[in-house]
Amino acid sequence: MKDYIEERAMNIANYIIENNATVRQTAKAFGISKSTVHKDVTERLMQVNPTLARDARKVLDINKSERHIRGGLATREKYLHRQEFT
């Protein structure tokens, strides 16, 4: 694996852990795709730094388990905001 990919994977994992960030937030911050973020954290980082990979994976698993709640809140906010203008 190339050095810049290893470094990117470590930077991504640190960003996720420090900011409790989702895959989408991380992808936007680094200017890469969601699939690249996911692959870096789940596969590439395990080869480089397994401990960091596990810590980042814990955050992503928590975010994944909560995503249906965030989606519902976003929809609720959307419709509440829409009612203000009618």
Residue, then its C-alpha position, 0 to 999 in steps of 0.5 A: m500500500k502506498d504511503y499517502i493512502e496509509e497516512r490518509a487512512m490514519n487521518i480519516a480515523n483520527y478525524i472520525i474519533e475526534n469529531n464523532a463524525t459520520v462517513r458522510q461528514t468525513a467524506k465531505a471534509f476530506g473531499i473523497s467518496k463515502s466508499t473510500v472513507h469506509k474502505d480506508v477505515t474498515e480494510r486498509l487501516m486494519q493493516v496499518n494500525p488495528t487499534l485505531a481502526r477498531d476505535a474508529r469502527k466503534v464510532l461508525d457503528i454507533n453512528k450507524s445505529e443512530r442514523h434512523i433517529r437522525g433521519g426522523l429528526a431531519t424530516r420532522e424539522k423539514y415539515l415544521h419549517r414548512q408549516e412556518f411559511t404557510 
